[in-house]
Amino acid sequence: MIKRIILYLFVSLLFGGIFYYLANNLIFSIVVLLIFIVYFLIIFERQYRKYTIIIRKTRECVNFINDFVITISINNSLTTTLNSLSGGFSDSLIEQINSINQLSDEEKVFYLDNYFENHLYSAFIKILKQFLYEGGNIIDSSHILIFDSRIIEENLNNYISVSKKRVFQFYLGWILCFTIMIAMHIFLGTYYIKIQKMNYFPYGCFIFFVFFLICQFFLYNHYFDLSFINREIKNENNKK
């Protein structure tokens, strides 16, 4: 968190400095600096944290289901299975389980549906209840669920990979734009200084920087949107 805050401040200072270099207007430069700081600390950080939590919990959910099904099919004991898997749990999952120690092991596993907040886990709970109360072979009952979970994890990884490429292309294009503007300042010399002195020039630069920030907002608004995960699970369940 601290490293990200330092990065946010550095990037904001960078853009504030670039604006001052291009427009030679201190007041607008400070405004640009503050706008970028507010965006990164309030909007971007909230989106990023939600995004990382969903990814972590989705992968953790898939691993939990796969490991749980395989282990309980061997020992036929929910308590033994939960204890044997607990060593590989994340700190947040362990904290969640410790907060519900008053519950039985069976109730703990069912309660984790509130932790994962994933339709995949809800489907797993139904299969587990059927196994615990009616018996049968849990491997056979959950093989479609396990297959779906792997597909979802693969789609998630593909989505992250493609999104990173698009983010790279986005910044590559904008870096080119800012580079051209800086180059104009360097090579136009006195002519650029005359342009700087025009009354409307700082306003034009400000609109350009705000437009960049708006484009960045919509880019990450799409990039951080992982609603397709549960949507895919719902579609798979409807097919069944």
Secondary structure, 3 states (H helix, E strand, C coil): CHHHHHHHHHHHHHHHHHHHHHHCCHHHHHHHHHHHHHHHHHHHHHHHHHHHHHHHHHHHHHHHHHHHHHHHHHHCCHHHHHHHHHHHCCHHHHHHHHCCCCCCHHHHHHHHHHHHCCHHHHHHHHHHHHHHHHCCCHHHHHHHHHHHHHHHHHHHHHHHHHHHHHHHHHHHHHHHHHHHHHHHHHHHCHHHHHHHCCCCHHHHHHHHHHHHHHHHHHHHHHHCCCCHHHHHHHHHHHHC
